[in-house]
Structure formats: C-alpha cells, structure tokens
Amino acid sequence: MRLLSGCMVTQEGCGYLSSALSSNPSHLRELDLSYNHPGQSGVQRLSNKLNDPNCSLKILNVEHGGEIRITAGLRKYACDLTLDPNTAHTQIIFLTYRNSREDAKQGDSCSDHSDRARSVNSSVSIDTASSVTPETETSCQGTVARVTKPSAMESKTTAFAVSAVASQWERTGKPFNPLLGETYELFREDLGFRWISEQVSHHPPVSAFHAEGIKSNFMFHGSIYPKLKFWGKSVEAEPRGIITLELPLHNEAYTWTNPTCCVHNIIMGQLWIEQYGNVEIINHKTGERCCLTFKPCGIFGKELHKVEGYILDKSKKKICALYGKWTECLYSVDSATFDAHRKSDPKRSEKDRKGSTQSNNADEEPDEMPPPEAETVQVIPGSELIWRISPRPDNSGKYYAFTTFALQLNELDAEMERVLPQTDCRLRPDIRALENGDIDVASAEKNRLEEKQRTARKNRSKSDEEWKIRWFNQGPNPYTGAPDWRYTGGYWNRNYSHLPDIY
C-alpha cells in the first residue's frame, strides 16, 4: 500500500500516478488518495486502472470514509475501521524508549489482519508541529560562539542550516496530519533554548515556529509551507517558508530557504530521500552570502548527497569555498585551492558534470537509490572541518530513522502535563494511544479528531466566524520583506485560558 493522504495531489498529479501504474503494473494493489484534490478526471483516470487487466491495483481510496473497490463493478461505500489487538506486529514501532512495546518487536505478526492497522501504523508517532523541531538539533550555541572573522560566522551559520537538512536523512515516515491550532513547545535548558510552534493554517498547511536562546543570544524563526509536485514515481516538496536566524550579540541576521526535498518510489519500491537545489544564506549586516548547491544525484548517482558552494563578500568576491555531503560533513577551504582541486580532479569530466545536473522527473529519475560514489568525502589539503553529523542510536532504523534528539520529542511526564496548554500535540489522544501501543484507540481517535475538525470548520463557515491564530501573525519579514509568520509573544506566561478545545 502507498499512503498519499493529505499530500495535495491534483488532477495533474493523478496523470503522473496513472503513468507510473502503467509502467509498473504488477506490484501496487492499494492506493490511498484521501484528503486530496484529484478532480473528477483525475479520479476517473485512476479508477480506470481498477478495470485494467494488466494492472494489479484493486483498492483506490479517494475520499475520507470511502473506498473504491472492484468486484463485479465499481462501487463506493463508507467503512469504520475495527482493529485486532494482534495487529501490533513488527511494523508497529513507537517513538520513545520508555514506551516501546517489546512484544511488538518480537514477532506478534498478524498477516491475516495487518491491513486494518495501516491507517495509523503508516504514520510516524509525532505530529507535524513537533516534526519541524529537529531544525534546532545542532544547537545554535555553536553558531553564536565567539569568532574573530566574519566569514567564520557565515561558515557556522551555513553549517547550522545544513545540519537542519541532515536531520531529515532517511526519515520517510509521514507525521500525523496536523490539526488547526495545534502547538508544540520544547524547553531545553541543557541546550540553551526554548521553542514554540503552531499550526497556523490548514489549507494550505502552514506551521510557524519560533526558538530563542535562554540567554537571549539568538532567535530562530520561520514557517514550513511546502509546495508539492508529483512526478509519477516521486513527490517533490519545494519549501516556501523563510528561515531567519538573528544573533543579537553580533548584531547580525541571516535568512535562507531550505533546498527542495524529493521522496522517491512513492508508488512501489524502497522509499529514499534526496535534497537538491540552490540555497542562499544572506548576512543582512555585512552583505556577505553563502551560495550553496545541493547536488541532484542524476541518473548515475555521481553527485548523491553532495553539497558545495562559496562564501562571497558584498562585492561578490569569493572568500572561501565549502564542500561536503549533507548526510555526513561540511568542510571549508580556500576558494583558489578548491577551484584548483576541481580542475585537477579526473572524475569531474564534462560527461559527469552533465550527468549530475540532469533534472529529476518521472522519465529520468532512478528506480532505486544509486550507491554513493564514496561513503566519505575526499578531503582537500588545507581544509577545516566545520560540521559533522552526530551518530544515530543503534536502533534508529527501528524508530523511523530518528536521531537521539528526535526520539525525545514526544516525552510527556507529570510535570509537563501540569504546564502544557491543551493544544500541545503531545496531548493528542491518537498519538498518545499509538505511543502506548493501543492501535484500536489510536485509529478511532484519529478518525474522531479529523471529523471534529471538519465539523468545526463547517460551523465557522456557516456563522462567518474567522479562526483566531494565537501565537503568530502574518506580515513581512523584517529583512527580506517577503511574507512571513512572526511570533507575537506571551506564550511562556502560561496563561492558556483562551485556547480552543481541538482534541
């Protein structure tokens, strides 16, 4: 089964999916496209595949509470999920070490009924509001460390931006669909920061966040608003939100936008993630900027995970070069040395350069993740290491490829329950049930919450009532002028009496 629920699949996207099903007709049997916008013609194109004798697709879910199945003919009906407790088999895994079900990892399989749990076990047991928090995994404390050269600060900021991208490596799990008004807070005194995020829009989905140093030494804020494109066998998420890092001790501010993220093999095969595109990190005080390129892998995988670029002064003169892999490390070296190394590298032939820049679309993308040219980065003499990814825990592969930091995001103790607002996504009944291994409850609560949100939206529409955003407002970014979401303050005063009941 492939779950594309809530991924904003359009009529055009259905065309790509239909082509992909034709090119690989013997594998996929079930496709979930609920909460999308396929249009009548898009639904018809995919429905035709149900009658295609050369296609194995048997179940097509295109709307909430309904399935399209092919028996003697095409029919549509609603269904309520009822789950067998024995469906907690090896595919059911949970976020925290404390709550992990050992019996779920030791072979309680239920092959006869495993499909019943798909509505919840296909989701990662965290919410979108908390899933963006790993942006701060590499603490800003390292970024605001005392430095003597402006370019060194630019390098550290670039390393911080790359580390945020690295936190998504191999994380192909889909978070629970966010509810409008959901919040998430994180207070890490040991790392020196606190974080607040809010789901400020449902259609389109937008998550706004704000982090600040406990010692008022930095502010880190922005929004997550991806534009999705479907290419048949892959989905591409192009970021729209602006990321801003302010360093009051240096009187500096940096802005950038994350690279494009592409998830391959959404129809069948092993899912894998690629990041590519140009990222420009601007220092609005000095005029310096880092122009960084996340390389697309190309058909032959020559540039898989590679990233390189230059730090330029305000006159666009090269100060230094940066290179590495966003999944591994980042180095700084003199720009002349870097350019000389590129020219002398026999592997960088004209043919390779053309292959590495080919666009990623449905016809050119590889079916499987190409093996990297080398597991480690070739270090140029005279280079300085400015960032290296932290090792993941040994059992990360069993826990959605989470880092140690991400594994802690959903922890909930008695003291936290006492101070958290009722909108914090740790308190979502479906997520908590999945954490505790209650698959029946998780599925029922997920359906209940989504229905409650739809009902509330219809009631607001009938009464012309506008939704009130609590902790952010929309306005121009103070440095770029582009539309942005800014924290309005007041959250940490702990006065939550005005918050809505969304759970």
Secondary structure as the mmCIF struct_conf table of DSSP 4:
data_model
#
loop_
_struct_conf.conf_type_id
_struct_conf.id
_struct_conf.beg_label_comp_id
_struct_conf.beg_label_asym_id
_struct_conf.beg_label_seq_id
_struct_conf.end_label_comp_id
_struct_conf.end_label_asym_id
_struct_conf.end_label_seq_id
STRN STRN1 ARG A 2 LEU A 3
TURN_TY1_P TURN_TY1_P1 SER A 5 GLY A 6
BEND BEND1 CYS A 7 CYS A 7
HELX_RH_AL_P HELX_RH_AL_P1 GLN A 11 SER A 23
BEND BEND2 ASN A 24 ASN A 24
TURN_TY1_P TURN_TY1_P2 PRO A 25 SER A 26
BEND BEND3 HIS A 27 HIS A 27
STRN STRN2 GLU A 30 ASP A 32
BEND BEND4 TYR A 35 ASN A 36
HELX_RH_AL_P HELX_RH_AL_P2 GLY A 39 LEU A 50
TURN_TY1_P TURN_TY1_P3 ASN A 51 ASN A 51
TURN_TY1_P TURN_TY1_P4 PRO A 53 ASN A 54
STRN STRN3 ILE A 59 GLU A 63
TURN_TY1_P TURN_TY1_P5 HIS A 64 GLY A 65
STRN STRN4 GLY A 66 ILE A 70
BEND BEND5 THR A 71 GLY A 73
STRN STRN5 LEU A 74 ALA A 78
HELX_RH_3T_P HELX_RH_3T_P1 PRO A 85 THR A 87
TURN_TY1_P TURN_TY1_P6 THR A 90 GLN A 91
BEND BEND6 LEU A 95 LEU A 95
TURN_TY1_P TURN_TY1_P7 TYR A 97 ASN A 99
HELX_RH_3T_P HELX_RH_3T_P2 GLU A 102 LYS A 105
TURN_TY1_P TURN_TY1_P8 GLN A 106 GLY A 107
TURN_TY1_P TURN_TY1_P9 SER A 111 HIS A 113
HELX_RH_3T_P HELX_RH_3T_P3 SER A 114 ALA A 117
HELX_RH_AL_P HELX_RH_AL_P3 ARG A 118 ASN A 121
TURN_TY1_P TURN_TY1_P10 SER A 122 SER A 122
STRN STRN6 SER A 123 ASP A 127
HELX_RH_AL_P HELX_RH_AL_P4 THR A 128 SER A 131
TURN_TY1_P TURN_TY1_P11 VAL A 132 VAL A 132
HELX_RH_3T_P HELX_RH_3T_P4 THR A 133 THR A 136
BEND BEND7 GLU A 137 THR A 138
HELX_RH_AL_P HELX_RH_AL_P5 CYS A 140 THR A 143
TURN_TY1_P TURN_TY1_P12 VAL A 144 VAL A 144
BEND BEND8 ALA A 145 ALA A 145
BEND BEND9 THR A 148 THR A 148
HELX_RH_AL_P HELX_RH_AL_P6 PRO A 150 ALA A 166
TURN_TY1_P TURN_TY1_P13 SER A 167 GLU A 170
HELX_LH_PP_P HELX_LH_PP_P1 GLY A 173 GLY A 173
STRN STRN7 LYS A 174 PHE A 176
HELX_LH_PP_P HELX_LH_PP_P2 ASN A 177 LEU A 179
TURN_TY1_P TURN_TY1_P14 LEU A 180 GLY A 181
STRN STRN8 THR A 183 ARG A 188
TURN_TY1_P TURN_TY1_P15 GLU A 189 GLY A 192
STRN STRN9 PHE A 193 SER A 201
TURN_TY1_P TURN_TY1_P16 HIS A 202 PRO A 205
STRN STRN10 VAL A 206 GLY A 213
TURN_TY1_P TURN_TY1_P17 ILE A 214 LYS A 215
BEND BEND10 SER A 216 SER A 216
STRN STRN11 MET A 219 ILE A 224
STRN STRN12 PRO A 226 PHE A 230
BEND BEND11 GLY A 232 LYS A 233
STRN STRN13 SER A 234 PRO A 239
STRN STRN14 ILE A 243 LEU A 247
TURN_TY1_P TURN_TY1_P18 PRO A 248 ASN A 251
STRN STRN15 GLU A 252 TRP A 256
HELX_LH_PP_P HELX_LH_PP_P3 ASN A 258 PRO A 259
STRN STRN16 THR A 260 HIS A 264
BEND BEND12 ILE A 266 GLY A 269
STRN STRN17 TRP A 272 ASN A 283
TURN_TY1_P TURN_TY1_P19 HIS A 284 THR A 286
STRN STRN18 ARG A 289 PHE A 294
TURN_TY1_P TURN_TY1_P20 GLY A 298 HIS A 305
STRN STRN19 LYS A 306 LEU A 312
TURN_TY1_P TURN_TY1_P21 LYS A 314 SER A 315
STRN STRN20 LYS A 318 LYS A 325
TURN_TY1_P TURN_TY1_P22 TRP A 326 GLU A 328
STRN STRN21 CYS A 329 VAL A 333
HELX_RH_AL_P HELX_RH_AL_P7 SER A 335 SER A 344
TURN_TY1_P TURN_TY1_P23 PRO A 346 LYS A 347
HELX_RH_AL_P HELX_RH_AL_P8 GLU A 350 SER A 356
TURN_TY1_P TURN_TY1_P24 THR A 357 THR A 357
TURN_TY1_P TURN_TY1_P25 ALA A 362 GLU A 364
BEND BEND13 GLU A 365 GLU A 365
BEND BEND14 ASP A 367 GLU A 368
HELX_LH_PP_P HELX_LH_PP_P4 MET A 369 PRO A 372
BEND BEND15 GLU A 373 GLU A 373
BEND BEND16 GLU A 375 THR A 376
HELX_LH_PP_P HELX_LH_PP_P5 VAL A 379 ILE A 380
TURN_TY1_P TURN_TY1_P26 PRO A 381 GLY A 382
STRN STRN22 GLU A 384 ARG A 388
HELX_LH_PP_P HELX_LH_PP_P6 ILE A 389 PRO A 393
TURN_TY1_P TURN_TY1_P27 ASP A 394 ASN A 395
HELX_RH_3T_P HELX_RH_3T_P5 SER A 396 LYS A 398
TURN_TY1_P TURN_TY1_P28 TYR A 399 ALA A 401
HELX_RH_AL_P HELX_RH_AL_P9 THR A 404 LEU A 407
TURN_TY1_P TURN_TY1_P29 GLN A 408 ASN A 410
HELX_RH_AL_P HELX_RH_AL_P10 ALA A 414 VAL A 419
BEND BEND17 LEU A 420 LEU A 420
TURN_TY1_P TURN_TY1_P30 GLN A 422 THR A 423
STRN STRN23 ASP A 424 ASP A 424
HELX_RH_3T_P HELX_RH_3T_P6 CYS A 425 LEU A 427
HELX_RH_AL_P HELX_RH_AL_P11 PRO A 429 GLU A 435
TURN_TY1_P TURN_TY1_P31 ASN A 436 GLY A 437
HELX_RH_AL_P HELX_RH_AL_P12 ILE A 439 LYS A 462
TURN_TY1_P TURN_TY1_P32 SER A 463 ASP A 464
HELX_LH_PP_P HELX_LH_PP_P7 GLU A 465 ILE A 469
BEND BEND18 ARG A 470 TRP A 471
STRN STRN24 PHE A 472 PRO A 476
TURN_TY1_P TURN_TY1_P33 PRO A 478 THR A 480
BEND BEND19 ALA A 482 ALA A 482
STRN STRN25 PRO A 483 TYR A 487
BEND BEND20 GLY A 489 GLY A 489
HELX_RH_3T_P HELX_RH_3T_P7 TYR A 491 ASN A 493
TURN_TY1_P TURN_TY1_P34 SER A 497 HIS A 498
#
